[in-house]
Amino acid sequence: MGDYPLIEDHGLIGDLQTAALVTTQGTIDWYCSPRFDSPSIFGSLLDSEKGGHFKVAPVDKTYATKQLYLPDTAVLVTRFMTEAGAGEVIDFMPVTGATATRRHRLVRLLRCVRGSLTFQVDIAPRFNYGRTPHELHYTEQGAVFVTDELELTLHAVREPEDVRLVPQDLGDHDMHFTLTLQAGQERGVVLESFADGPPRHIPHTEYMELFDGTVQFWRNWLGQSRYSGRWREAVERSAVTLKLMTYAPSGALVAAPTAGLPEQLGGERNWDYRFTWIRDASFSIYALLGLGFTEEAVAFIGWLRDRVHEKAGCDGNSGPLNIMYRVDGSADLVEETLDHWEGYAGSSPVRIGNGAANQLQLDIYGEALDSIFFAHQRGIQLDHRGWTSLRTLVDWLSDHWDQPEEGLWETRGGRQDFTYGRVMSWVAFDRALRLAAASGRPATLARWSTERDKIYEQVLTRGWDPERQSFVQHYGSQVLDSSLLRMSTVGFITPDDPMWSSTLKAMDERLVNDSLVYRYNPEASPDGLRGSEGTFSLCTFIYVDALARAGRLNEARLVLEKMLTYANHLGLYSEEIDLTGRQLGNFPQAFTHLAFIDTALTLDRELNRARANGTAVPRGSAESNL
């Protein structure tokens, strides 16, 4: 691993327009500004030498470190303990609000809580993914890092009588200084982009206003949650994490705040996830409304409605919807590689943009319609313009659902007749029919009904393998695919149907490894990429959901409890988990946290139902596997 921290050894802070990762060693090694998808300022996560960082740590290297969130907030505390003293770094970003801005602030307070501690502070930005040089200008009050496109201003949190910080001039246009604090003393820095004035001293009272305001925002927001189930702490941490990955000006949710983190160390499966996938964001509706966050759900429905109305994909092969967009709704996601960066622990290439943006993935229409219908049932309804655009979309699907596609895993091995894409196309027609009936809106009902029934018959014949006794990844194959675990969730098949029971059993045997679940076997179904990958955390959670719906409640609960042990020390999940339990892929991943919330709601409901019915929870095979 060399100079690279483990992916899971990070916490996340943010201001609802961008975010930063902070290691357990006190280093900000990923930060883009002014948006999630902007070029990086600190990027040593992807190149330890050329990426840039903002490090705060004890000068004495023999320290122990712990990290936690201030309860019910996104304020991160990194603690350092040495024989001479103990200290803390408190990191947060004041919330910016729903108006897009270039002004963002990283606030870092250094505090000594026992004995004496000397901190080393290194601020080494590398603008535009390390491609744009900068200058450093000192003033009596702080410093300014300058490029032609962006300025970062460093303010000091100090009182007038405090000793002024004296930087060490190493001639590298970076800032270095040490700071010795005694028990009870605290100092800090604020790094601000596009400040409205020169560097200045920020008195402690002003810092406390920023701190208290940020804490109060998060506690007020989380206080809206209606969840009181068995996994409350983990669910609420996932909710805060999802909120941190939401771009407030548009309501769009990024798949992750990072790019280029590998699905296999040293491999090429390194993608940019700083965009909004129709699929992932549609899932957010279930989680948000399930927890009681109506405002966020309304904002995303508005964002999705605008994408449907634009029909941005009609000039290409992807249909009326692109599979992903930038947070502002634009669709320019041209993929390029950063050849001057070595990648996380040597995992190259490092990609920015995403070449899968124009793929045809039919399942997104089902996910979009299902989330809109779910919202409709809870009082969030489409207006006339929204319905007209939606009807156009479903009419398009009537003509185009029966064709090969790339599938939800964004494989680059050619189009196939993916079973999951067909199932979710069935969902699109089914939910459109229900919406039309519920609202009395005009629609081509007869045709939608005909197409829905065609898909049902096709999946039951061509998507079913009689030899393996299971539904398969795509027509003509025997490959299993964990995406099909959602077939019972969306109502395509009942949880007690023998065809579904045997499919679930086949997945138990071939895709599940000690409770962890693989997407599929890339050796059996080549996806156009070299290398292998870990188990997908998302898939484990939808497996728990499927077990719960099938009545295998003991197994479902045990698998969920095991999965909770794979979260990092803060309750965060990346995309995948390798055989050693290490996290892989972009971090944290929204889809994983969304699936966890949805699964926790389902399993809570099923366990409560069993208890309310006065029946014992059915015993599965879980205990015998311990």
Salt bridges, closest charged atoms under 4 A:
ASP15 OD2 - HIS104 ND1 2.60
ASP29 OD2 - HIS10 NE2 2.84
ASP37 OD1 - ARG35 NE 2.93
ASP37 OD2 - ARG326 NH1 3.14
GLU88 OE2 - ARG79 NE 3.02
GLU88 OE1 - ARG111 NH1 3.32
ASP91 OD1 - ARG108 NE 2.58
ASP122 OD1 - HIS176 ND1 2.76
GLU135 OE1 - HIS137 NE2 3.30
GLU140 OE1 - ARG164 NE 3.86
ASP172 OD2 - HIS176 NE2 2.99
ASP174 OD2 - ARG126 NH2 2.82
ASP174 OD1 - HIS134 NE2 3.41
GLU186 OE1 - ARG111 NE 2.86
GLU186 OE2 - HIS204 NE2 2.27
GLU192 OE2 - ARG103 NE 2.32
GLU192 OE1 - HIS155 NE2 2.75
GLU206 OE2 - ARG200 NH2 2.57
GLU236 OE2 - ARG232 NE 3.20
GLU268 OE1 - ARG351 NH2 3.97
GLU268 OE1 - ARG530 NH2 3.74
ASP272 OD2 - ARG274 NH2 2.88
GLU296 OE2 - LYS243 NZ 2.79
ASP306 OD1 - ARG305 NH2 3.65
GLU310 OE2 - ARG307 NH2 2.67
ASP328 OD2 - ARG35 NH1 3.08
ASP332 OD1 - ARG326 NE 3.34
GLU335 OE2 - ARG351 NE 3.42
GLU335 OE1 - ARG412 NH2 3.33
GLU336 OE1 - ARG131 NH1 3.62
ASP363 OD2 - ARG279 NE 2.66
GLU367 OE1 - ARG279 NE 3.68
ASP370 OD1 - ARG431 NE 2.68
ASP399 OD1 - ARG447 NH2 2.28
ASP402 OD1 - ARG422 NH2 3.19
GLU406 OE2 - ARG415 NE 3.23
ASP417 OD1 - ARG422 NH2 2.72
ASP430 OD2 - ARG431 NH1 2.63
ASP430 OD2 - ARG434 NE 2.95
ASP430 OD1 - ARG452 NH1 3.19
GLU451 OE2 - LYS454 NZ 3.62
ASP453 OD1 - ARG452 NE 3.46
ASP508 OD2 - ARG552 NH2 2.97
GLU509 OE1 - ARG510 NH1 3.62
ASP514 OD1 - LYS562 NZ 2.95
ASP527 OD2 - ARG269 NH1 2.94
GLU533 OE1 - ARG269 NH1 3.72
GLU533 OE1 - ARG519 NH2 2.63
ASP545 OD1 - ARG549 NE 2.52
GLU555 OE1 - ARG552 NH2 2.88
ASP578 OD2 - ARG582 NE 3.42
ASP604 OD1 - ARG230 NH1 2.56
GLU606 OE2 - ARG605 NE 3.56
GLU606 OE2 - ARG609 NH1 3.27
